[in-house]
Amino acid sequence: MTAVVEEKGEVCIERSGQDPLLLNAYEQVEQTRGGLDAVGRLMHALASDHHGLDLLDRAIDHAIPWLHFLPEQDRTEFAREFVKTVPACSDLGTWAPLGRMLHAWKRTAAIHADPALAKDLSRPLNADLGR
């Protein structure tokens, strides 16, 4: 197995009834972490400058097309959260929080993409939903 990982860089092991496992060469993981860390620090540096923040906002809009469906206020909130989450994930060395954040915002954009659904989900709830 190690020879395959060394040759390919990574191997995905499918398991019946369980999530697959991904085996990576350590050097490849470290290089990926280093690259993501640099991207996180760059984003943080851009976000700390007014002109850089404008540039970052435009770049995020182009890089993530589904943001088009979010209202302007939500797009701004997404950008702020994204800019804070990327360097935080980089410092922790775990990217799952970024993945969860993107998934949640994408689901929100999908709701806004369907005006009838957005209207229905935006109305006040008058029913007793229990605990």
Buried (B, 14 or more C-beta within 10 A) or exposed (E): EEEEBEEEEEBEEEEEEEEEEEBBBEEEBEEEEEEBBEEBBBBBEBBEEEEBBEEBBEEBBEEBEBBEBBEEEBBEBBBEBBBBBBBBBBEEEEBEEBEEBBEEBBEBBEBBEEEEEBEEEEEEEEEEEEE
